[in-house]
Amino acid sequence: MHPVVVYTLSRLGLFAVALAVLRLVGLQSLPVLLGLAFLISGFASYVLLSKQRDAISERIARNRRGAGEN
């Protein structure tokens, strides 16, 4: 599967998990709920998805090297 798709789906999954956990904890205010879920999932993706980011950057670099040869 394309690395960008994997990374995007992983980010969305982390956001959904953060949103669900915050909702289960009892957070009711929608703007606060969405904002905290966004921040938590952003931090979690920074820590947990480094391999996916590396795969994306490698693919971009490989494509640029290939395009530069033409």
N, C-alpha and C positions, 0 to 999 in steps of 0.2 A: 504494500500500500504506500502511496506517496507520503513522504515525511511531513508535509504541510498538513495533510488531512489527519494524520495520526496526532500531531501536535494540537491542532484545533479541536479535535474531538476530546483529547485529554484535558485541555483547558476548560472546555464546556462541562466535562464530567466533574472536574474539581470544583467548578462554580456551583454545579447542582448539589454536590455533596455538602459544600459549605453552607449553601442556602438551606438545605434540609436540616443540617445540624443546628443552625441558628434558630430555625423555626421550631425545632423540637425543644430547644432550650427555653423557648417562650418569648422570643423577640416578636413583637407585633407590628411595629411601625415599618411600613413598606420601604420608604426611602432609606432608613437606617439599616434595615435588613439587607437590601440590595447593595448598599455601600459597603457594609462590613463583609458581605459574601464576596464582593469584588476584590476587596483588599486582601482577605484571607486566601482566596483562590490565587491571586496574583503572587503572593509570597510563597504559597505552596508550590505553584508551578515553577517559580524561580529555583526552588530547592529540589523538587522532584523530577522536573522535566529537562534536566540538562542534557541528557543523551539525545532526546528528540530535537532540542535546539542545535546540538552539534551536527546531527544528521541533516537538518535543514541547511545549515551553513556550508556543510561539505557539498551538498547537492548544488547549491548556488555557485560555489567556487568552481566545481567541476563544469557546470554549464557555462560559466564565464570563460573558463580556460578553453572550452570547446568552441565558443563563439569567437574568441580572439584569434583562433587559428585560421578562420576563413578569410 
